[in-house]
Amino acid sequence: MSTRKRAVPSVALVTGASSGIGEEFARQLARRAHDLVLVARRKDRLEALAATLSALHGIEIEVIRGDLTAARDLGAVERRLSVGDIDLLVNNAGVGSVGEFAQLPLEREVEQLDLNARALLRLTHAALGVMIARRRGAIINVASMAGFQPVPFNATYAATKAFVLNLSEALHEEAKQHGVTVTCLCPGPVRTEFQHVAGIDGERMRGRALLQYMARTTAHDVVEAALRAMDAGRAVAIPGMVNAAIVETARTAPRFLVRRLAGASFRGQAYRE
Protein backbone atom coordinates (compact mmCIF):
# COMPACT_ATOMS: atom_id res chain seq x y z
CA MET A 1 0.00 0.00 0.00
CA SER A 2 1.28 3.45 -0.88
CA THR A 3 2.26 5.70 2.01
CA ARG A 4 2.26 8.84 -0.15
CA LYS A 5 0.51 11.65 1.70
CA ARG A 6 -2.61 12.83 -0.10
CA ALA A 7 -2.96 16.49 -0.95
CA VAL A 8 -5.58 18.25 1.16
CA PRO A 9 -8.23 19.83 -1.07
CA SER A 10 -8.28 23.61 -0.75
CA VAL A 11 -11.64 24.54 -2.33
CA ALA A 12 -14.74 22.43 -1.67
CA LEU A 13 -18.17 22.59 -3.30
CA VAL A 14 -21.02 21.22 -1.17
CA THR A 15 -24.56 20.69 -2.45
CA GLY A 16 -27.54 20.66 -0.11
CA ALA A 17 -25.50 22.81 2.26
CA SER A 18 -28.30 24.76 3.94
CA SER A 19 -29.09 22.17 6.65
CA GLY A 20 -28.35 18.74 8.09
CA ILE A 21 -25.39 16.76 6.82
CA GLY A 22 -24.61 19.33 4.11
CA GLU A 23 -24.37 22.14 6.64
CA GLU A 24 -22.14 19.98 8.83
CA PHE A 25 -19.86 19.28 5.86
CA ALA A 26 -19.53 23.05 5.41
CA ARG A 27 -18.69 23.55 9.09
CA GLN A 28 -16.06 20.80 9.27
CA LEU A 29 -14.47 21.75 5.95
CA ALA A 30 -14.30 25.36 7.12
CA ARG A 31 -12.44 24.19 10.22
CA ARG A 32 -10.01 22.48 7.87
CA ALA A 33 -9.45 25.90 6.23
CA HIS A 34 -11.07 25.03 2.91
CA ASP A 35 -12.58 27.83 0.91
CA LEU A 36 -16.17 26.88 0.12
CA VAL A 37 -18.77 27.00 -2.62
CA LEU A 38 -22.16 26.28 -1.02
CA VAL A 39 -25.16 25.22 -3.10
CA ALA A 40 -28.80 24.87 -2.00
CA ARG A 41 -32.27 26.18 -2.75
CA ARG A 42 -32.53 28.32 0.40
CA LYS A 43 -30.23 31.24 -0.28
CA ASP A 44 -31.04 33.02 3.00
CA ARG A 45 -29.77 30.06 5.01
CA LEU A 46 -26.68 29.73 2.84
CA GLU A 47 -25.82 33.40 3.26
CA ALA A 48 -26.25 33.22 7.03
CA LEU A 49 -24.06 30.13 7.23
CA ALA A 50 -21.46 31.69 4.93
CA ALA A 51 -21.27 34.84 7.06
CA THR A 52 -20.78 32.80 10.24
CA LEU A 53 -18.11 30.48 8.83
CA SER A 54 -16.23 33.24 7.05
CA ALA A 55 -16.04 35.29 10.25
CA LEU A 56 -14.96 32.29 12.34
CA HIS A 57 -12.36 30.84 10.01
CA GLY A 58 -11.28 33.64 7.69
CA ILE A 59 -12.11 31.67 4.55
CA GLU A 60 -13.68 32.71 1.25
CA ILE A 61 -17.21 31.43 0.66
CA GLU A 62 -19.27 31.62 -2.51
CA VAL A 63 -23.03 31.01 -2.38
CA ILE A 64 -25.02 29.57 -5.29
CA ARG A 65 -28.78 29.41 -4.98
CA GLY A 66 -29.85 26.44 -7.08
CA ASP A 67 -32.51 23.77 -7.49
CA LEU A 68 -30.58 20.85 -8.96
CA THR A 69 -33.73 19.36 -10.50
CA ALA A 70 -33.95 22.47 -12.72
CA ALA A 71 -31.82 22.28 -15.88
CA ARG A 72 -30.67 25.91 -15.68
CA ASP A 73 -29.53 25.70 -12.07
CA LEU A 74 -27.86 22.33 -12.55
CA GLY A 75 -26.05 23.70 -15.60
CA ALA A 76 -24.78 26.65 -13.57
CA VAL A 77 -23.23 24.35 -10.96
CA GLU A 78 -21.70 22.19 -13.70
CA ARG A 79 -20.11 25.30 -15.21
CA ARG A 80 -18.79 26.31 -11.79
CA LEU A 81 -17.13 22.91 -11.45
CA SER A 82 -15.57 23.24 -14.89
CA VAL A 83 -13.66 26.37 -13.84
CA GLY A 84 -11.06 24.02 -12.40
CA ASP A 85 -10.42 25.30 -8.87
CA ILE A 86 -12.66 22.79 -7.03
CA ASP A 87 -10.57 20.12 -5.31
CA LEU A 88 -13.41 18.47 -3.37
CA LEU A 89 -17.00 17.92 -4.49
CA VAL A 90 -19.54 16.80 -1.90
CA ASN A 91 -22.73 15.58 -3.61
CA ASN A 92 -25.01 15.76 -0.59
CA ALA A 93 -28.30 17.14 -1.96
CA GLY A 94 -31.05 14.55 -1.84
CA VAL A 95 -34.69 13.92 -1.07
CA GLY A 96 -36.83 10.93 -0.07
CA SER A 97 -40.41 9.75 0.16
CA VAL A 98 -42.28 7.03 2.01
CA GLY A 99 -45.42 5.06 1.22
CA GLU A 100 -46.71 2.56 -1.34
CA PHE A 101 -45.06 3.37 -4.66
CA ALA A 102 -48.28 3.12 -6.68
CA GLN A 103 -49.97 5.63 -4.36
CA LEU A 104 -47.17 8.21 -4.34
CA PRO A 105 -47.35 11.26 -6.64
CA LEU A 106 -45.36 10.36 -9.77
CA GLU A 107 -43.90 13.86 -10.03
CA ARG A 108 -42.38 13.53 -6.57
CA GLU A 109 -40.77 10.20 -7.44
CA VAL A 110 -39.35 11.52 -10.71
CA GLU A 111 -38.00 14.59 -8.91
CA GLN A 112 -36.34 12.23 -6.42
CA LEU A 113 -34.70 10.33 -9.27
CA ASP A 114 -33.57 13.58 -10.90
CA LEU A 115 -32.00 14.97 -7.73
CA ASN A 116 -30.58 11.85 -6.09
CA ALA A 117 -29.23 10.21 -9.25
CA ARG A 118 -29.28 12.36 -12.39
CA ALA A 119 -27.95 15.57 -10.84
CA LEU A 120 -25.31 13.66 -8.88
CA LEU A 121 -24.21 11.88 -12.07
CA ARG A 122 -23.84 15.13 -13.99
CA LEU A 123 -21.96 16.96 -11.23
CA THR A 124 -19.66 14.00 -10.65
CA HIS A 125 -18.89 13.88 -14.37
CA ALA A 126 -18.21 17.61 -14.50
CA ALA A 127 -15.84 17.47 -11.53
CA LEU A 128 -14.08 14.22 -12.35
CA GLY A 129 -12.83 15.26 -15.77
CA VAL A 130 -11.11 18.34 -14.36
CA MET A 131 -9.69 16.46 -11.38
CA ILE A 132 -8.26 13.67 -13.53
CA ALA A 133 -6.62 16.20 -15.84
CA ARG A 134 -4.90 17.77 -12.81
CA ARG A 135 -4.26 14.38 -11.18
CA ARG A 136 -5.67 15.47 -7.84
CA GLY A 137 -9.00 15.89 -6.10
CA ALA A 138 -11.72 14.05 -4.24
CA ILE A 139 -15.45 13.43 -4.54
CA ILE A 140 -17.77 12.37 -1.70
CA ASN A 141 -21.15 11.07 -2.87
CA VAL A 142 -23.76 10.77 -0.13
CA ALA A 143 -25.80 7.58 -0.43
CA SER A 144 -27.39 5.66 2.45
CA MET A 145 -27.51 2.30 4.18
CA ALA A 146 -30.71 1.92 2.16
CA GLY A 147 -28.56 1.56 -0.95
CA PHE A 148 -27.45 -1.92 0.10
CA GLN A 149 -30.91 -3.50 -0.21
CA PRO A 150 -34.40 -2.97 -1.63
CA VAL A 151 -36.65 -1.13 0.82
CA PRO A 152 -40.41 -1.55 0.26
CA PHE A 153 -42.41 1.61 1.05
CA ASN A 154 -39.18 3.60 0.56
CA ALA A 155 -38.56 2.07 -2.86
CA THR A 156 -37.45 4.98 -5.05
CA TYR A 157 -35.15 6.44 -2.43
CA ALA A 158 -33.39 3.11 -1.82
CA ALA A 159 -33.10 2.50 -5.56
CA THR A 160 -31.48 5.89 -6.16
CA LYS A 161 -29.03 5.31 -3.33
CA ALA A 162 -28.12 1.89 -4.77
CA PHE A 163 -27.30 3.74 -8.00
CA VAL A 164 -25.12 6.21 -6.11
CA LEU A 165 -23.32 3.43 -4.25
CA ASN A 166 -22.57 1.36 -7.34
CA LEU A 167 -21.59 4.37 -9.45
CA SER A 168 -19.25 5.65 -6.74
CA GLU A 169 -17.53 2.31 -6.16
CA ALA A 170 -16.95 1.88 -9.90
CA LEU A 171 -15.58 5.41 -10.25
CA HIS A 172 -13.35 4.88 -7.22
CA GLU A 173 -11.54 2.12 -9.15
CA GLU A 174 -11.37 4.17 -12.35
CA ALA A 175 -10.15 7.37 -10.72
CA LYS A 176 -7.58 6.17 -8.21
CA GLN A 177 -5.00 5.53 -10.93
CA HIS A 178 -5.23 9.25 -11.73
CA GLY A 179 -4.68 10.44 -8.15
CA VAL A 180 -8.39 11.15 -7.52
CA THR A 181 -10.43 9.62 -4.68
CA VAL A 182 -14.16 8.84 -4.95
CA THR A 183 -15.81 7.93 -1.64
CA CYS A 184 -19.42 6.90 -1.06
CA LEU A 185 -20.87 7.88 2.31
CA CYS A 186 -23.62 5.52 3.50
CA PRO A 187 -25.11 6.78 6.78
CA GLY A 188 -27.97 5.22 8.68
CA PRO A 189 -30.75 7.30 10.25
CA VAL A 190 -29.55 10.76 11.28
CA ARG A 191 -31.84 13.22 13.03
CA THR A 192 -32.11 16.07 10.50
CA GLU A 193 -34.82 17.90 8.52
CA PHE A 194 -34.63 15.12 5.91
CA GLN A 195 -37.15 12.90 7.72
CA HIS A 196 -39.73 15.70 7.89
CA VAL A 197 -39.34 16.56 4.20
CA ALA A 198 -39.57 12.87 3.24
CA GLY A 199 -42.77 12.47 5.28
CA ILE A 200 -41.31 9.87 7.65
CA ASP A 201 -43.18 9.56 10.95
CA GLY A 202 -40.59 8.16 13.37
CA GLU A 203 -43.22 7.50 16.03
CA ARG A 204 -45.09 5.09 13.73
CA MET A 205 -42.09 3.17 12.45
CA ARG A 206 -41.76 -0.48 13.42
CA GLY A 207 -38.54 -1.44 15.10
CA ARG A 208 -38.44 2.11 16.44
CA ALA A 209 -36.13 1.21 19.34
CA LEU A 210 -33.45 -0.11 16.97
CA LEU A 211 -33.86 2.86 14.63
CA GLN A 212 -33.54 5.28 17.53
CA TYR A 213 -30.35 3.51 18.61
CA MET A 214 -29.00 3.72 15.06
CA ALA A 215 -29.95 7.41 14.92
CA ARG A 216 -27.65 8.17 17.85
CA THR A 217 -25.08 8.77 15.12
CA THR A 218 -25.09 12.56 14.64
CA ALA A 219 -24.46 14.63 11.53
CA HIS A 220 -21.10 15.53 13.09
CA ASP A 221 -20.21 11.84 13.42
CA VAL A 222 -21.30 11.12 9.85
CA VAL A 223 -19.26 13.91 8.29
CA GLU A 224 -16.23 13.11 10.44
CA ALA A 225 -16.38 9.49 9.21
CA ALA A 226 -16.70 10.62 5.60
CA LEU A 227 -13.68 12.90 5.80
CA ARG A 228 -11.59 10.19 7.49
CA ALA A 229 -12.52 7.78 4.70
CA MET A 230 -11.64 10.37 2.07
CA ASP A 231 -8.28 11.06 3.73
CA ALA A 232 -7.55 7.33 3.77
CA GLY A 233 -8.59 6.90 0.14
CA ARG A 234 -11.43 4.49 0.95
CA ALA A 235 -14.28 3.72 -1.42
CA VAL A 236 -17.10 3.42 1.15
CA ALA A 237 -17.79 4.92 4.57
CA ILE A 238 -20.52 3.49 6.84
CA PRO A 239 -20.57 5.53 10.06
CA GLY A 240 -21.31 3.58 13.26
CA MET A 241 -20.43 0.02 14.25
CA VAL A 242 -24.09 -1.04 14.49
CA ASN A 243 -24.82 0.35 11.03
CA ALA A 244 -21.79 -1.43 9.56
CA ALA A 245 -22.90 -4.70 11.15
CA ILE A 246 -26.43 -4.33 9.75
CA VAL A 247 -25.06 -3.71 6.26
CA GLU A 248 -22.82 -6.76 6.48
CA THR A 249 -25.78 -8.87 7.62
CA ALA A 250 -27.88 -7.58 4.71
CA ARG A 251 -25.14 -8.59 2.28
CA THR A 252 -25.15 -12.21 3.44
CA ALA A 253 -28.76 -12.86 4.45
CA PRO A 254 -31.34 -14.29 1.98
CA ARG A 255 -32.74 -11.54 -0.25
CA PHE A 256 -36.38 -12.33 0.56
CA LEU A 257 -35.67 -11.86 4.26
CA VAL A 258 -33.70 -8.66 3.75
CA ARG A 259 -36.44 -6.95 1.77
CA ARG A 260 -39.16 -8.06 4.22
CA LEU A 261 -37.27 -6.75 7.23
CA ALA A 262 -36.29 -3.54 5.45
CA GLY A 263 -39.86 -2.84 4.40
CA ALA A 264 -41.31 -3.69 7.80
CA SER A 265 -40.03 -0.44 9.30
CA PHE A 266 -41.92 1.68 6.76
CA ARG A 267 -45.07 -0.43 6.30
CA GLY A 268 -48.24 1.47 7.08
CA GLN A 269 -46.76 4.92 6.54
CA ALA A 270 -48.71 7.00 4.05
CA TYR A 271 -47.51 9.87 1.91
CA ARG A 272 -47.74 13.23 3.65
CA GLU A 273 -47.24 16.66 2.08
Beta strands, then each sheet from edge to edge (+ up, - down):
strand 1: 11-15
strand 2: 35-40
strand 3: 61-65
strand 4: 88-91
strand 5: 137-142
strand 6: 180-185
strand 7: 236-237
sheet 1: 3+ 2+ 1+ 4+ 5+ 6+ 7+
end
